[in-house]
Every structure is written in structure tokens, then in C-alpha cells.
Amino acid sequence: MNALLNKPVADAAAKLLQADRTPLLLALGERVRMVRARKGMTRKALASSSLVSERHLANLELGVGNASIVVLSQVAKALDCPLADLLSDEAQTSPEKMLILALLQGKSEAELNRARRGLADLFGEAGTPAERHRKIALIGLRGAGKSSLGQLLAQELELPFFELTREIERVAGCSVSEIQNLLGQAAYRRYEKRALEELVREHADLVIATPGGIVSDPSTFKFLLSNCLTVWLSATPGEHMQRVLTQGDMRPMAGNREALEDLKRILVSRAPMYGKAEISLDTSGKSVAENFAHLLALVREARAD
């Protein structure tokens, strides 16, 4: 009886919910969700950083209700992105930047890649191909094999091997979790860039295993692409998750029933940036030995060019 009485109420609520989901709010919610995924932040972490409740964020991402400009400003600040990036695909900027963006409109990914490299050369931000190929950086999500394959590659090529995460902790003087919990995501990104710049400046030859979220900061990732031979190690979402769990790291599953879906969303949002690497290697379904042999061949081919 109660179910029958409540059905009209539920139907009315559903209609109101659908009415509130305007194209603008849906697009806004999707942009917030994708930026959050690209940053690798959970909704809980974003709520803590932005001082906006998880329930309010959930409604925002679903395109329900009309978020105030204050809330959007808090969310944008916590995501470390311009507010305009959440409101529009074409952020307002300086006249010169607008002219440059207009010049680049309609260009293919290959053309944009050449433009980026040309600008890096113009402003002296890129090493020569020979210099870049002496420094090898492995990128990708956790569980792709960056550490294991990176160490093998460094040993074979007789190069020093570095975990960028360890270097971040050395520069900061505390653990990554302490940086993020006490100082926030923006501070972590600053330490990440500083640690990377020090490694590149102090070592002519090296292999670096980078954190999965290094692509979240365009400035840091641009520096990496301009100074290193970058290799994207990928795998299926399920294999990424299983490898992390096999290593004894239960954090992906802790208190998160949607861990695999979150990982899939992160991979989708980061894939375009990961795809800027000069070399891509899918490690799915293969042994470490098989992946290493393939990786070594690809790196030697690139360095011989």
C-alpha cells in the first residue's frame, strides 16, 4: 500500500529531477567530473579541499540544481583550474592567446604536436632529440609496470634509475600522503615539478618512473615531453587494478565500491595526454620478460633515429 501511495510522489520527483537537468547543467557536471578524474581526485577529496559537501558535488556532477558562482569558484580552485574551464570550452584569455588559439583551431593532432614542439624550440624549452633520448621517462597509471620495467631498462642500458615519487618526498622532506593531506594538491604539483626539473638538470642520462598523475599539470608534462623520451605503458583497467592489488596495495578498494569504474574514468580522461608520449606499449596479458624485450627494442629504435 505504501509503495502504491509513494509512486505518484516518486514519479513527480523524477519529472522535477529531469526538468532540472538542462543541457548547460549537464555539460557543467560532465566537465567537473572529467577534470576531477584527470586530477585523480575522489569526490570525497574534492569535497574536503573545496569545502563543498559531497552531496552538493554529486548533484553538481549529475547536472541537478543550479550551483552558485561561489560554489563553482570553490570547486575550480580545488581542482586547480580556471573557473572558465568549467563554464565554457572556450575560456576567455588575452588577445594574443585568443589569436593563437584561433590559428590552431581545426588543426589535426599531428599538426598541433608540431606546433607545440616548434614553440618549445622557439622559447628554448626543449632539448635536442639527442639530448632528450638520453633521458627516458615512463608514464601511465599505477600497475602498468613503470617501476619493474624501468629498473630492468636502466640496468640493461647502464643508466641510473629514479622513482619520481621518492624524489618528490626528498625535495619536500615528507611523504606524499603528508604533502597532500597537510599542504594540498597544488603544493604536491609544485614539488613534483621541482623534483623533475632537478633530475633533468643534474643527470644527462637516466630512466624515470613517473607518478600516474603527472599528466594532470600541463606545465610539468610539457617539461617532461620537451626533455625526455617518453614511454606510455598501458594495460586494461582490470589488469591495472589486479596488479596493484597483487602488490599488496589495497587503497584502490578501500571504502570505494566503484573503484574499477573510477579507474576506468581516470584512464579515459588521461589517455589523450598519455598518448602524447613518443612510444606506447600495451603491457596487457604479457609477462614482464616479454614486455621488457619489447620495451627495450622500442627504446633502442627511437634512440637510434
HUNOR-V20061 format. One line per field, one symbol per residue. burial: 1 if it has 16 or more other C-alpha atoms within 10 Angstrom, else 0. A space follows every 10 residues. Layout:
# HUNOR-V20061
burial->???
This chain:
# HUNOR-V20061
burial->0000000000 0000000000 1000111111 1111111111 1010111011 0100001001 1111000000 1111110111 0010111000 0000000000 0000000000 0000001001 0000011000 1111111111 1111111011 1111000010 1111101110 0100010010 0000110110 1111110011 0000111111 1111111001 1111111111 1111111011 1001000000 0100000011 0111111011 1011011011 0011000000 1100110110 00000
